[in-house]
Amino acid sequence: MTTTIAVLSDIHGMLPALNRVLAEPAVQAAELIVVTGDHTWGPQPAEVLDRLIGLGDRAVLIRGNADRELLQMAQGMDVGLNDDPLSVWGAAQLSPAHLELLADMPEQLILDVQGFGSVLFCHATPRDDEEVVLVDSRLERWEQVLQEMPTEVQTIVCGHTHMPFMRLAANRLVINPGSVGLPYGRAGAHWALLDDGAVTFARTILDSNQLIEAVRSTSTFPQVTNWLEDAVRHPATDTDAIKAFGPRDGRPSQ
């Protein structure tokens, strides 16, 4: 049984942000680091995977939809992203070892965590790696999404929507740590800590100018400067993100 888990999600190829979070004392002290998907689709996808691999058995990696899509593109599949320069470029950066890692990466995993019991870690929802549920999704939606969960699983940890939250839904605790690399709402690298039954949400403060320069100077993505300006300097607010994601959680039209 694990007592303390640091949960990271949605790094999106932002190596400096990942390194800053991994340097946090609470993350270094955690027994286990679980990263709930979307390690790639960003300006440093191979570098982020290599950094995570370097953590060894101390890190558990879950595959997200972005990771799956880049894997499929690298294998020659058309996933509808051939007009996205970052996806096309990112798929080409992955080595055979990276592709093997992504192919073998689980989409969900149940761990026994002290104070929580059986905890299911996934990317978006337990049944779909790109399904959307939000902090304000209807209880009926949550019940639908979680209806096939084993009874013993009372806690679900997910990512995907880049906004941290915790709520009760369908008699289960749902935790989203937010995004390390591309947060919506507050700036900084977001993560969470599960510690003997307690949940702590944390944010590593990052200087946007320094982050942009660190990535820009090392990434080989041809359009990295413009991408960073949009994604890091002018990110979506949480209000904008919830409005954009809202129709995808099945809520009635406003």
N, C-alpha and C positions, 0 to 999 in steps of 0.2 A: 504493500500500500504506500502510495506517495503522499507526503504531507504538504509540500509546497511546490506549486507549478507557476512559472511565469508564462503568460499567454501573449503571444504576438500574432499579428495578422496583417495581411495586405501590405507587404513590404514593397511590392511593385518595382523591383529593380533599383531601389534607392539604398545603395551600400552605406554611405555616410550616416544616414538615419538609423540603419540597422546597427552599425557599429556603436553608435552613441547609446542605444538602448541596451545592447549587450554589455556595455561598460557600467550600467547602473548597478550599485551594490546589491539591491534586492534581486535583480536578475542573476547576477553572479552567484548569489547565495542560494538560489532556488535549486531544489533537487532535480527538477526537470524543466525544460523549455518546450512548449508545444506551439507550433506555428501553424495557424489554421488557414493556410492557402494563399494563393496569388503572390508567390514569391517573385514571379517573373512579370512580364508585360510592363517594362520600364526600361530606363536607359542603361542599366547595368545588370541584366538578367543572369548572365553566366557568373559574374563576380558574386552576386548574392547567393546563388546556389553553392558556389565553392565555399563561401563563408559559413553557410549553414552546415554543409558537409563536414567542415572542419571542427564543428562542435561535437562530432562523434555521437556516441550513444546517449549523450545528455540531451540531445534535441530530438523531438518527434515531429516529423513534417507531414502535414496533410495537403493533398493536392486540391487546388482551387480551379475554378473554371478557366481563368487565364492561363494557368499552367497546362491544363488539358488541351486548350485550343492551340497553344504554341507547339505542344508535342504533336498534335494531329497535323498541323501545318508542316512541321519538319518531316513528317512521314508522308507528305504529299497529298493530304486530304484538304478539301475545300470546306472551310468552316465559315465562309462568308466574310472573311476579314482581309481578303486580298487587296482591298482598297485602303487599308490602314497601314501606313508606312512603318509604324512602330512594331506592329505584329509581324509583318513580313521580315523586317530587319531582325527582330528578336528571335524568331524561329531559326534564322540562319546563324545565330550566335551560339546555339546549343550544340555541344559536342556529343559524340555517341554515349559518353558516360553520363552526361546530363539527361539525355533522352531515356537512358535505361533507368536512371533515378526517378524521373517523372512517371515512367510507365509502371514502376513498381510501387509508387507512392500511394498509400490508401486514401480514399475519399472520406472516410470517417473512421473513428477509433474510440473504443470505450476503455477508460482507465478507472481504477479504483482509487479514489482520492479521499484522504482522511477528512472527515467533517462534511463531505458531500456524497459519499457512496459512489455508485457507478455514474461516471460523467461521460457523456458523449461529446466528442470534439468533431466538428465538421466545418465546411467552408460557408455555405449559404444556409441550407437546411439539411436535415438528415436524409432527405429523399432526393435532393436535386442540388447540383453544385452552382446553379445560377438563379434559383428561386428567391424571390424577395419577400422578406417579412421585416417589419419595422417596429419601432417602439410603440407606435400608435396603431398598429394593425389590429383589426377586429379580433375578438376572442374566437369567433367562429373560424377565422382564417388560421389562427394558431392551432386550434383543435384539429383542423384538417391537416395541417402540416405535420403535427406531432402524433397523429392518431395511430401510427404503426410502431411507436416507440415501445420497447420492452418496459414492463411495469417498474422494474427495478431502477431504470434510468430516471432520475428526478432532476438532473441538471444537464443542460445543453449549452455548449460553448461554441459560438459561430463567429463569422466575420462577414465579408462580402460587401456590406453597405457603408463601410468606412466611417461609421459614427458609433461611439461607445454608448452602451445602455445596458441596464439590467431590469428585468421585470418578471413577474409571475405570469404564466400563461398555461392554461390547461393543467393546472396544478403542478407545473414544473417551473424551475428557475432557469431563465434564459439569460446568458451573459454574452455580450459582444464587446471585445476590448477596444474596438476602433482600429484605425490604420496606422501602421508605423510610417509608411512612405507617402501616402496620399490622403491625408485626413480631410474630411469635410467638416466645416464649422471651425473650431479652434485650431490654430496652428500648433505644430509640435508633433512629436512621435508618440502615439497613444498605445498603451499596453495595459495588462491587468495582472494581478497576482491572486492566486487561490492559495490560502494559507490556513490550514486546519479549520475549515468551515467558514472563514471570512473571505470576502471579496474586496480587493482594493483596486480602484482604477487609478492609473498613473499616466503622467504626461512628461516626456523628456523635452525640455525647451530647446528649440533649434533656431539659430539665426538664419533667416531665409536667404540672405545674401551669401553667407558662407556656404550654406547647403547647395545653392545653385552653382556657385563657383567650383566647389569640390566635385560635383557631378559633371558639370560642363567640361572641366579640364581633363577628365579621365574617360568619359564615355565616347564611343566611336559612332554613336547614332548621328547621322548627318543633320537631322533637324532638332538636335537636343536643346539648343538655346531657346527656340520658340516653344518647344514642348515644356520646358522648365518654367518659362514665364507664365504659361497658362496654368500648369498643374500646381506649381509651388507658390508663385507670387500672387496668383489670382485664382485660388481654389474656390469651389462651390461652397456656399454656406450650408449649414444643416437644413435651414428652411428650404433653400433651393433643391437640395438633394432629396429631401422627403417629398417635395412636390413632384420631382421628376420620377422618383421610384414609386410613388403612390399608386399609379395605375397598374403597376406590375404586381401588386399584392392583392388584386382582385376587388379592391374597394369600389363602391358605387361611384359613378361619375358625379362630380360636383356641379 
